[in-house]
Amino acid sequence: MEQDKLPCADPGPGQCGSDREVFERVWRRVMPEDRPDCPFRLYGEEEQAGMERLLEQGAGGEPSAPGTAPAQSAPAVPTVLPPDGKRQTGGGNDVPLLGAASAVYGEQLQAFIVRELADMRTYQALARRAPSAAARALGAMAADERRHAKRLSTAYFLISGVRFWPEQRAAAAAQGALLGALRARFVEEQRGEAAYLAAADATADPCLRELYRDLAGDESAHAWQIRTVLEGL
């Protein structure tokens, strides 16, 4: 008979559970009625639902409503902390580089910008009075001072959102003889270097600190360039 070829034809409980369940499901699809020749007792609807819930719970899932797929939990999202291990909060003051916390340096940045633009105009005026070789060196230093002002103005904008760039004024007149004016610039470049180094030591903003130190190095280089210009006159 066909039933002899089917697995676990014995309807007794506890024998070949997985094969019996498979065969029972197939039988229910093709033979929905409880026929006399069924090799086992068919479960009722409530019993079948209870069996499915038990199977789901045994697999570690939550019981689901009949006819619905078990809900799958979303993967956990890892919490990523900054390198110092401290959780950052909202707001602008927690930005370490040129953020709102660096607004306390705004007045200082404005003063540096004004000073660099004034130095630019002074070198432009000196270049017009100097011989050709010296004029080229002084013109290059004027371009450096303008670049310094641009870098400082950019930092100020990133901190405040306001572009600070004073209007161009009339070129500063180089007082006295050319040699005396260059000697005064030699002193001023050293003072500028010291001012930038002091500002770098005082700031808590790493980006401003690096900027100030870069500009201090340029001011030092300018001082020695002026010495070279004087030696060539």
Accessible surface in RSA format (square Angstrom, percent):
REM  Atomic radii and reference values for relative SASA: ProtOr
REM  Chains: A
REM  Algorithm: Lee & Richards
REM  Probe-radius: 1.40
REM  Slices: 20
REM RES _ NUM      All-atoms   Total-Side   Main-Chain    Non-polar    All polar
REM                ABS   REL    ABS   REL    ABS   REL    ABS   REL    ABS   REL
RES MET A   1   169.56  87.8 119.48  79.1  50.08 119.2  96.48  82.0  73.08  96.8
RES GLU A   2   128.25  73.6 123.20  93.2   5.04  12.0  62.41 120.7  65.83  53.8
RES GLN A   3    46.53  26.0  46.52  34.0   0.01   0.0  13.09  27.9  33.44  25.4
RES ASP A   4   113.13  79.2  82.68  82.3  30.45  72.0  30.53  71.8  82.60  82.4
RES LYS A   5   161.12  78.6 127.72  78.4  33.40  79.5  88.24  79.4  72.87  77.6
RES LEU A   6    58.81  32.7  51.23  36.7   7.57  19.0  51.27  36.0   7.53  20.3
RES PRO A   7    68.08  49.6  56.38  51.4  11.69  42.5  67.71  55.9   0.37   2.3
RES CYS A   8    31.97  24.2   7.12   7.9  24.85  58.4  11.38  28.8  20.58  22.2
RES ALA A   9    35.20  32.4  25.81  39.8   9.38  21.3  26.93  37.9   8.27  21.9
RES ASP A  10    74.93  52.5  64.77  64.5  10.15  24.0  30.69  72.2  44.24  44.1
RES PRO A  11    71.15  51.9  60.51  55.2  10.64  38.7  61.36  50.7   9.79  60.9
RES GLY A  12    18.34  22.6   0.00   N/A  18.34  22.6  18.21  50.0   0.13   0.3
RES PRO A  13   127.59  93.0 108.33  98.7  19.26  70.0 113.17  93.4  14.42  89.6
RES GLY A  14    84.87 104.7   0.00   N/A  84.87 104.7  42.22 115.9  42.65  95.5
RES GLN A  15    85.04  47.6  80.25  58.6   4.79  11.4  30.10  64.1  54.94  41.7
RES CYS A  16    71.13  53.8  48.64  54.2  22.49  52.9  14.17  35.9  56.96  61.4
RES GLY A  17    38.92  48.0   0.00   N/A  38.92  48.0  28.79  79.0  10.14  22.7
RES SER A  18    82.62  69.8  72.67  97.0   9.94  22.9  50.10 106.7  32.52  45.6
RES ASP A  19    63.87  44.7  62.59  62.3   1.27   3.0   2.77   6.5  61.10  60.9
RES ARG A  20    29.06  12.2  28.37  14.5   0.69   1.6  10.21  14.0  18.85  11.4
RES GLU A  21    54.37  31.2  53.02  40.1   1.35   3.2  19.75  38.2  34.62  28.3
RES VAL A  22    94.96  62.5  94.09  85.2   0.87   2.1  94.80  82.4   0.16   0.4
RES PHE A  23    22.86  11.4  19.65  12.2   3.22   8.4  22.63  13.7   0.24   0.7
RES GLU A  24     5.81   3.3   5.81   4.4   0.00   0.0   4.47   8.6   1.34   1.1
RES ARG A  25    91.73  38.5  88.97  45.4   2.76   6.6  31.83  43.5  59.90  36.3
RES VAL A  26    71.61  47.1  71.40  64.6   0.21   0.5  71.61  62.2   0.00   0.0
RES TRP A  27    27.16  10.9  26.25  12.7   0.92   2.2  27.16  14.5   0.00   0.0
RES ARG A  28    60.24  25.3  51.98  26.5   8.27  19.7  14.94  20.4  45.30  27.5
RES ARG A  29   181.83  76.3 148.06  75.5  33.78  80.4  66.35  90.7 115.48  70.0
RES VAL A  30    97.53  64.2  74.13  67.1  23.41  56.4  80.01  69.5  17.53  47.5
RES MET A  31    65.67  34.0  64.90  43.0   0.78   1.8  55.74  47.4   9.93  13.2
RES PRO A  32    99.22  72.3  76.00  69.3  23.22  84.4  78.13  64.5  21.08 131.0
RES GLU A  33   126.39  72.6 124.94  94.5   1.45   3.5  50.61  97.9  75.78  61.9
RES ASP A  34    99.23  69.5  70.19  69.9  29.04  68.7  29.28  68.9  69.94  69.8
RES ARG A  35    95.57  40.1  89.06  45.4   6.51  15.5  17.69  24.2  77.88  47.2
RES PRO A  36   145.43 106.0 105.35  96.0  40.07 145.7 118.82  98.1  26.60 165.4
RES ASP A  37    64.56  45.2  52.23  52.0  12.33  29.2  40.81  96.0  23.75  23.7
RES CYS A  38    18.32  13.9   0.98   1.1  17.34  40.8   0.98   2.5  17.34  18.7
RES PRO A  39    14.86  10.8   2.96   2.7  11.90  43.3  14.55  12.0   0.31   1.9
RES PHE A  40    11.31   5.7   3.87   2.4   7.44  19.4   8.32   5.0   2.99   8.6
RES ARG A  41   146.64  61.6 137.65  70.2   8.99  21.4  75.55 103.3  71.09  43.1
RES LEU A  42    17.25   9.6   8.09   5.8   9.16  23.0   8.09   5.7   9.16  24.6
RES TYR A  43    46.79  21.8  43.71  24.9   3.08   8.0  21.56  16.2  25.23  31.1
RES GLY A  44    37.21  45.9   0.00   N/A  37.21  45.9  35.33  96.9   1.88   4.2
RES GLU A  45   131.41  75.4 122.09  92.4   9.33  22.2  62.99 121.8  68.42  55.9
RES GLU A  46   155.74  89.4 143.10 108.3  12.64  30.1  60.95 117.9  94.79  77.4
RES GLU A  47    81.54  46.8  71.87  54.4   9.67  23.0  44.20  85.5  37.34  30.5
RES GLN A  48    29.16  16.3  29.16  21.3   0.00   0.0  14.67  31.2  14.49  11.0
RES ALA A  49    21.73  20.0  17.88  27.6   3.85   8.8  20.88  29.4   0.85   2.2
RES GLY A  50    19.88  24.5   0.00   N/A  19.88  24.5  19.41  53.3   0.46   1.0
RES MET A  51    62.35  32.3  61.20  40.5   1.15   2.7  38.57  32.8  23.77  31.5
RES GLU A  52    60.14  34.5  58.97  44.6   1.17   2.8  15.69  30.3  44.45  36.3
RES ARG A  53    96.84  40.7  96.74  49.3   0.10   0.2  26.89  36.8  69.95  42.4
RES LEU A  54   118.35  65.9 110.49  79.0   7.86  19.7 110.76  77.8   7.59  20.4
RES LEU A  55    88.60  49.3  78.96  56.5   9.64  24.2  81.73  57.4   6.87  18.5
RES GLU A  56    41.44  23.8  36.69  27.8   4.76  11.3  21.60  41.8  19.84  16.2
RES GLN A  57    90.97  50.9  73.83  54.0  17.14  40.8  23.47  50.0  67.50  51.2
RES GLY A  58    71.49  88.2   0.00   N/A  71.49  88.2  38.32 105.2  33.16  74.3
RES ALA A  59    92.27  84.8  48.61  75.0  43.66  99.3  62.05  87.4  30.22  80.1
RES GLY A  60    72.36  89.2   0.00   N/A  72.36  89.2  37.99 104.3  34.37  77.0
RES GLY A  61    36.04  44.4   0.00   N/A  36.04  44.4  28.15  77.2   7.89  17.7
RES GLU A  62   141.78  81.4 134.77 102.0   7.02  16.7  61.57 119.1  80.21  65.5
RES PRO A  63    60.08  43.8  38.90  35.5  21.18  77.0  39.11  32.3  20.97 130.3
RES SER A  64    23.77  20.1   9.91  13.2  13.86  31.9  17.32  36.9   6.44   9.0
RES ALA A  65    62.35  57.3  47.73  73.7  14.63  33.3  53.56  75.4   8.80  23.3
RES PRO A  66    99.62  72.6  75.22  68.6  24.40  88.7  82.12  67.8  17.50 108.7
RES GLY A  67    89.81 110.8   0.00   N/A  89.81 110.8  44.57 122.3  45.24 101.3
RES THR A  68    78.52  55.8  61.23  62.1  17.29  41.2  65.81  88.4  12.71  19.2
RES ALA A  69    87.43  80.4  60.45  93.3  26.99  61.4  65.81  92.7  21.62  57.3
RES PRO A  70    68.69  50.1  60.57  55.2   8.12  29.5  60.57  50.0   8.12  50.5
RES ALA A  71   103.90  95.5  67.32 103.9  36.59  83.2  76.36 107.5  27.54  73.0
RES GLN A  72   171.64  96.0 137.20 100.3  34.44  82.0  45.70  97.3 125.94  95.5
RES SER A  73   109.95  92.9  77.68 103.7  32.27  74.3  52.77 112.4  57.18  80.1
RES ALA A  74    89.19  82.0  60.15  92.8  29.04  66.1  65.44  92.2  23.75  62.9
RES PRO A  75   119.87  87.4 101.13  92.2  18.75  68.1 112.69  93.0   7.18  44.6
RES ALA A  76   100.53  92.4  67.03 103.4  33.49  76.2  76.99 108.4  23.54  62.4
RES VAL A  77   132.91  87.5 108.91  98.6  24.00  57.8 110.16  95.7  22.75  61.7
RES PRO A  78   107.90  78.6  88.81  81.0  19.09  69.4 100.60  83.1   7.30  45.4
RES THR A  79    91.61  65.2  58.92  59.7  32.69  77.9  31.45  42.2  60.16  90.9
RES VAL A  80   132.43  87.1 103.29  93.5  29.14  70.2 106.55  92.6  25.88  70.2
RES LEU A  81    77.49  43.2  55.43  39.7  22.07  55.5  56.17  39.4  21.32  57.4
RES PRO A  82    38.25  27.9  25.88  23.6  12.37  45.0  33.45  27.6   4.80  29.8
RES PRO A  83   150.18 109.5 106.47  97.1  43.71 158.9 120.09  99.1  30.09 187.0
RES ASP A  84    92.13  64.5  57.60  57.3  34.53  81.6  46.19 108.7  45.94  45.8
RES GLY A  85    44.96  55.4   0.00   N/A  44.96  55.4  25.45  69.8  19.51  43.7
RES LYS A  86   143.42  70.0 138.53  85.0   4.90  11.7  86.21  77.6  57.21  60.9
RES ARG A  87   164.70  69.2 142.03  72.4  22.68  54.0  61.94  84.7 102.76  62.3
RES GLN A  88    99.15  55.4  75.84  55.4  23.30  55.5  43.48  92.6  55.66  42.2
RES THR A  89   101.71  72.3  90.90  92.2  10.80  25.7  75.09 100.9  26.61  40.2
RES GLY A  90    75.15  92.7   0.00   N/A  75.15  92.7  43.15 118.4  32.00  71.7
RES GLY A  91    61.22  75.5   0.00   N/A  61.22  75.5  38.70 106.2  22.52  50.4
RES GLY A  92    38.31  47.2   0.00   N/A  38.31  47.2  23.95  65.7  14.36  32.2
RES ASN A  93   112.87  77.8  97.49  94.2  15.37  37.0  28.14  67.7  84.73  81.9
RES ASP A  94    50.35  35.3  27.92  27.8  22.43  53.0  26.31  61.9  24.04  24.0
RES VAL A  95    67.91  44.7  64.63  58.5   3.27   7.9  66.08  57.4   1.82   4.9
RES PRO A  96    92.94  67.7  77.87  71.0  15.07  54.8  89.18  73.6   3.75  23.3
RES LEU A  97    94.18  52.5  85.78  61.4   8.40  21.1  85.78  60.2   8.40  22.6
RES LEU A  98    22.32  12.4  16.58  11.9   5.74  14.4  16.58  11.6   5.74  15.4
RES GLY A  99     7.64   9.4   0.00   N/A   7.64   9.4   7.64  21.0   0.00   0.0
RES ALA A 100    49.05  45.1  36.37  56.1  12.68  28.8  37.38  52.6  11.67  30.9
RES ALA A 101    52.84  48.6  33.89  52.3  18.96  43.1  41.35  58.2  11.49  30.4
RES SER A 102     5.40   4.6   5.12   6.8   0.28   0.6   0.28   0.6   5.12   7.2
RES ALA A 103    61.29  56.4  45.90  70.8  15.39  35.0  47.18  66.4  14.11  37.4
RES VAL A 104   119.51  78.6  84.85  76.8  34.66  83.5  94.30  81.9  25.21  68.4
RES TYR A 105    38.28  17.9  37.77  21.5   0.52   1.3  25.64  19.3  12.65  15.6
RES GLY A 106    10.04  12.4   0.00   N/A  10.04  12.4   9.95  27.3   0.09   0.2
RES GLU A 107   146.25  84.0 137.41 104.0   8.85  21.1  52.70 101.9  93.55  76.4
RES GLN A 108    61.27  34.3  53.53  39.1   7.74  18.4  26.59  56.6  34.68  26.3
RES LEU A 109     0.09   0.1   0.09   0.1   0.00   0.0   0.09   0.1   0.00   0.0
RES GLN A 110    56.27  31.5  56.18  41.1   0.09   0.2   6.23  13.3  50.04  38.0
RES ALA A 111    62.19  57.2  48.98  75.6  13.22  30.1  57.27  80.7   4.92  13.0
RES PHE A 112    17.81   8.9  17.71  11.0   0.10   0.3  17.79  10.8   0.02   0.1
RES ILE A 113     0.00   0.0   0.00   0.0   0.00   0.0   0.00   0.0   0.00   0.0
RES VAL A 114    52.08  34.3  51.20  46.4   0.88   2.1  52.03  45.2   0.06   0.2
RES ARG A 115    76.14  32.0  71.21  36.3   4.93  11.7  41.48  56.7  34.66  21.0
RES GLU A 116     2.48   1.4   2.48   1.9   0.00   0.0   0.27   0.5   2.21   1.8
RES LEU A 117     2.72   1.5   2.72   1.9   0.00   0.0   2.72   1.9   0.00   0.0
RES ALA A 118    37.70  34.7  36.95  57.0   0.75   1.7  37.66  53.0   0.04   0.1
RES ASP A 119    12.46   8.7  12.46  12.4   0.00   0.0   0.00   0.0  12.46  12.4
RES MET A 120     7.85   4.1   7.85   5.2   0.00   0.0   6.55   5.6   1.30   1.7
RES ARG A 121    18.80   7.9  18.80   9.6   0.00   0.0   4.96   6.8  13.84   8.4
RES THR A 122    27.04  19.2  27.04  27.4   0.00   0.0  15.12  20.3  11.92  18.0
RES TYR A 123     0.00   0.0   0.00   0.0   0.00   0.0   0.00   0.0   0.00   0.0
RES GLN A 124    72.13  40.3  68.65  50.2   3.47   8.3  17.68  37.6  54.45  41.3
RES ALA A 125     9.04   8.3   7.45  11.5   1.59   3.6   7.71  10.9   1.33   3.5
RES LEU A 126     0.30   0.2   0.30   0.2   0.00   0.0   0.30   0.2   0.00   0.0
RES ALA A 127    17.27  15.9  12.71  19.6   4.56  10.4  12.98  18.3   4.29  11.4
RES ARG A 128   164.67  69.1 126.61  64.5  38.06  90.6  76.31 104.3  88.36  53.6
RES ARG A 129   105.89  44.5  74.69  38.1  31.20  74.3  49.90  68.2  56.00  33.9
RES ALA A 130    14.51  13.3   0.00   0.0  14.51  33.0   0.66   0.9  13.85  36.7
RES PRO A 131    74.67  54.4  61.80  56.3  12.87  46.8  74.13  61.2   0.54   3.3
RES SER A 132    80.18  67.8  66.36  88.6  13.82  31.8  43.34  92.3  36.84  51.6
RES ALA A 133    66.74  61.4  57.96  89.4   8.78  20.0  58.70  82.7   8.04  21.3
RES ALA A 134     8.09   7.4   3.39   5.2   4.70  10.7   6.52   9.2   1.57   4.2
RES ALA A 135    23.32  21.4  20.00  30.9   3.31   7.5  20.26  28.5   3.06   8.1
RES ARG A 136   168.22  70.6 153.85  78.4  14.37  34.2  81.10 110.8  87.12  52.8
RES ALA A 137    35.12  32.3  25.58  39.5   9.54  21.7  33.93  47.8   1.19   3.2
RES LEU A 138     0.00   0.0   0.00   0.0   0.00   0.0   0.00   0.0   0.00   0.0
RES GLY A 139    31.59  39.0   0.00   N/A  31.59  39.0  24.37  66.9   7.22  16.2
RES ALA A 140    57.77  53.1  47.87  73.9   9.90  22.5  55.12  77.6   2.65   7.0
RES MET A 141     0.28   0.1   0.28   0.2   0.00   0.0   0.28   0.2   0.00   0.0
RES ALA A 142     3.51   3.2   3.31   5.1   0.20   0.4   3.51   4.9   0.00   0.0
RES ALA A 143    63.06  58.0  50.39  77.8  12.67  28.8  57.36  80.8   5.70  15.1
RES ASP A 144    38.22  26.8  38.03  37.8   0.19   0.5   0.33   0.8  37.89  37.8
RES GLU A 145     0.00   0.0   0.00   0.0   0.00   0.0   0.00   0.0   0.00   0.0
RES ARG A 146   107.31  45.1 107.31  54.7   0.00   0.0  27.41  37.5  79.90  48.4
RES ARG A 147   107.69  45.2 103.18  52.6   4.51  10.7  63.47  86.7  44.22  26.8
RES HIS A 148     0.00   0.0   0.00   0.0   0.00   0.0   0.00   0.0   0.00   0.0
RES ALA A 149     0.00   0.0   0.00   0.0   0.00   0.0   0.00   0.0   0.00   0.0
RES LYS A 150    75.29  36.7  74.55  45.7   0.73   1.7  43.15  38.8  32.13  34.2
RES ARG A 151    84.78  35.6  76.43  39.0   8.35  19.9  32.10  43.9  52.67  31.9
RES LEU A 152     0.00   0.0   0.00   0.0   0.00   0.0   0.00   0.0   0.00   0.0
RES SER A 153     0.36   0.3   0.36   0.5   0.00   0.0   0.36   0.8   0.00   0.0
RES THR A 154    73.41  52.2  71.30  72.3   2.12   5.0  48.40  65.0  25.01  37.8
RES ALA A 155     4.35   4.0   3.24   5.0   1.12   2.5   4.03   5.7   0.32   0.8
RES TYR A 156    27.19  12.7  27.19  15.5   0.00   0.0   3.11   2.3  24.08  29.7
RES PHE A 157    93.47  46.8  92.06  57.0   1.40   3.6  92.06  55.8   1.40   4.0
RES LEU A 158   101.01  56.3  77.60  55.5  23.41  58.8  80.31  56.4  20.70  55.7
RES ILE A 159    17.90  10.2   2.28   1.7  15.61  37.6   2.28   1.6  15.61  42.4
RES SER A 160    53.36  45.1  19.82  26.5  33.54  77.3  28.27  60.2  25.09  35.2
RES GLY A 161    52.28  64.5   0.00   N/A  52.28  64.5  26.34  72.3  25.94  58.1
RES VAL A 162    88.56  58.3  85.54  77.4   3.02   7.3  88.56  77.0   0.00   0.0
RES ARG A 163   133.18  55.9 108.80  55.5  24.38  58.1  46.93  64.1  86.25  52.3
RES PHE A 164    48.15  24.1  46.28  28.7   1.87   4.9  48.15  29.2   0.00   0.0
RES TRP A 165    66.88  26.8  43.87  21.2  23.01  54.0  32.98  17.6  33.90  55.0
RES PRO A 166    27.71  20.2  16.13  14.7  11.59  42.1  27.39  22.6   0.33   2.0
RES GLU A 167   153.32  88.0 139.31 105.4  14.02  33.4  60.59 117.2  92.74  75.7
RES GLN A 168   105.37  58.9  75.98  55.5  29.39  70.0  58.49 124.5  46.89  35.6
RES ARG A 169   152.12  63.9 133.25  67.9  18.87  44.9  52.21  71.4  99.90  60.5
RES ALA A 170    93.78  86.2  64.62  99.7  29.16  66.3  76.53 107.8  17.24  45.7
RES ALA A 171    51.96  47.8  26.17  40.4  25.79  58.7  26.73  37.6  25.24  66.9
RES ALA A 172    43.39  39.9  34.11  52.6   9.28  21.1  42.55  59.9   0.84   2.2
RES ALA A 173    76.37  70.2  52.81  81.5  23.57  53.6  60.27  84.9  16.10  42.7
RES ALA A 174    21.25  19.5   0.30   0.5  20.95  47.7   5.20   7.3  16.06  42.5
RES GLN A 175   144.35  80.7 130.86  95.6  13.49  32.1  61.88 131.7  82.47  62.5
RES GLY A 176    59.46  73.3   0.00   N/A  59.46  73.3  42.70 117.2  16.76  37.5
RES ALA A 177    71.14  65.4  54.25  83.7  16.89  38.4  62.16  87.5   8.97  23.8
RES LEU A 178    28.21  15.7  24.80  17.7   3.42   8.6  24.80  17.4   3.42   9.2
RES LEU A 179   104.05  57.9 101.45  72.6   2.60   6.5 101.73  71.4   2.32   6.2
RES GLY A 180    41.29  50.9   0.00   N/A  41.29  50.9  32.90  90.3   8.39  18.8
RES ALA A 181    11.28  10.4   5.69   8.8   5.59  12.7  10.36  14.6   0.93   2.5
RES LEU A 182     0.00   0.0   0.00   0.0   0.00   0.0   0.00   0.0   0.00   0.0
RES ARG A 183   169.93  71.3 169.58  86.4   0.35   0.8  47.30  64.6 122.63  74.3
RES ALA A 184    53.77  49.4  46.18  71.3   7.59  17.3  52.89  74.5   0.88   2.3
RES ARG A 185    22.58   9.5  22.58  11.5   0.00   0.0   6.77   9.2  15.81   9.6
RES PHE A 186    51.81  25.9  51.81  32.1   0.00   0.0  51.81  31.4   0.00   0.0
RES VAL A 187    53.91  35.5  53.76  48.7   0.15   0.4  53.81  46.8   0.09   0.3
RES GLU A 188    56.05  32.2  54.67  41.4   1.38   3.3  17.42  33.7  38.62  31.5
RES GLU A 189     0.45   0.3   0.08   0.1   0.37   0.9   0.45   0.9   0.00   0.0
RES GLN A 190    81.96  45.8  76.81  56.1   5.14  12.2  24.02  51.1  57.93  43.9
RES ARG A 191   144.01  60.5 137.44  70.1   6.57  15.6  47.09  64.4  96.91  58.7
RES GLY A 192     1.35   1.7   0.00   N/A   1.35   1.7   1.33   3.7   0.02   0.0
RES GLU A 193    48.23  27.7  48.23  36.5   0.00   0.0   4.08   7.9  44.15  36.0
RES ALA A 194    60.18  55.3  52.01  80.3   8.17  18.6  56.16  79.1   4.02  10.7
RES ALA A 195    34.52  31.7  21.90  33.8  12.62  28.7  31.40  44.2   3.12   8.3
RES TYR A 196     4.70   2.2   4.70   2.7   0.00   0.0   3.80   2.9   0.90   1.1
RES LEU A 197    78.15  43.5  77.83  55.7   0.32   0.8  77.85  54.7   0.31   0.8
RES ALA A 198    63.43  58.3  51.68  79.8  11.75  26.7  58.75  82.7   4.67  12.4
RES ALA A 199     5.93   5.5   1.39   2.1   4.54  10.3   4.43   6.2   1.50   4.0
RES ALA A 200     0.35   0.3   0.35   0.5   0.00   0.0   0.35   0.5   0.00   0.0
RES ASP A 201   112.81  79.0  79.89  79.5  32.92  77.8  31.47  74.1  81.34  81.1
RES ALA A 202    79.54  73.1  46.42  71.6  33.12  75.3  55.41  78.0  24.13  63.9
RES THR A 203     5.88   4.2   0.61   0.6   5.27  12.6   0.84   1.1   5.04   7.6
RES ALA A 204    82.40  75.8  60.94  94.0  21.46  48.8  66.48  93.6  15.92  42.2
RES ASP A 205     3.11   2.2   0.59   0.6   2.52   6.0   2.56   6.0   0.55   0.5
RES PRO A 206    59.86  43.6  54.31  49.5   5.55  20.2  54.72  45.2   5.14  31.9
RES CYS A 207    45.02  34.1  40.95  45.7   4.06   9.5   4.40  11.2  40.61  43.8
RES LEU A 208     0.38   0.2   0.11   0.1   0.27   0.7   0.38   0.3   0.00   0.0
RES ARG A 209    66.79  28.0  66.79  34.0   0.00   0.0  12.37  16.9  54.42  33.0
RES GLU A 210   113.27  65.0 108.93  82.4   4.34  10.3  35.61  68.9  77.66  63.4
RES LEU A 211    15.61   8.7  14.11  10.1   1.50   3.8  15.19  10.7   0.42   1.1
RES TYR A 212     0.00   0.0   0.00   0.0   0.00   0.0   0.00   0.0   0.00   0.0
RES ARG A 213   123.05  51.7 113.76  58.0   9.29  22.1  36.58  50.0  86.47  52.4
RES ASP A 214    62.75  44.0  53.87  53.6   8.87  21.0  15.77  37.1  46.98  46.8
RES LEU A 215     0.00   0.0   0.00   0.0   0.00   0.0   0.00   0.0   0.00   0.0
RES ALA A 216     2.37   2.2   2.23   3.4   0.14   0.3   2.37   3.3   0.00   0.0
RES GLY A 217    42.44  52.3   0.00   N/A  42.44  52.3  35.28  96.8   7.16  16.0
RES ASP A 218    39.70  27.8  38.40  38.2   1.30   3.1   4.29  10.1  35.41  35.3
RES GLU A 219     2.58   1.5   2.58   2.0   0.00   0.0   0.00   0.0   2.58   2.1
RES SER A 220    29.83  25.2  28.87  38.5   0.95   2.2   8.01  17.1  21.82  30.6
RES ALA A 221    44.50  40.9  35.77  55.2   8.73  19.9  43.08  60.7   1.42   3.8
RES HIS A 222     2.33   1.3   2.33   1.6   0.00   0.0   1.49   1.5   0.84   1.0
RES ALA A 223     2.13   2.0   2.13   3.3   0.00   0.0   2.13   3.0   0.00   0.0
RES TRP A 224   133.75  53.7 131.69  63.7   2.06   4.8 113.11  60.3  20.64  33.5
RES GLN A 225    75.02  41.9  72.05  52.7   2.97   7.1  30.15  64.2  44.87  34.0
RES ILE A 226     0.00   0.0   0.00   0.0   0.00   0.0   0.00   0.0   0.00   0.0
RES ARG A 227   117.76  49.4 117.46  59.9   0.30   0.7  28.48  38.9  89.28  54.1
RES THR A 228    89.83  63.9  86.12  87.3   3.71   8.8  61.34  82.4  28.49  43.1
RES VAL A 229    11.65   7.7   5.13   4.6   6.52  15.7  10.86   9.4   0.79   2.1
RES LEU A 230    54.19  30.2  42.09  30.1  12.10  30.4  42.26  29.7  11.93  32.1
RES GLU A 231   121.75  69.9  84.85  64.2  36.91  87.9  48.68  94.2  73.07  59.7
RES GLY A 232    69.69  85.9   0.00   N/A  69.69  85.9  36.28  99.6  33.41  74.8
RES LEU A 233    81.71  45.5  19.12  13.7  62.59 157.3  48.93  34.4  32.78  88.2
END  Absolute sums over single chains surface
CHAIN  1 A    14829.2      11541.7       3287.6       8794.6       6034.6
END  Absolute sums over all chains
TOTAL         14829.2      11541.7       3287.6       8794.6       6034.6
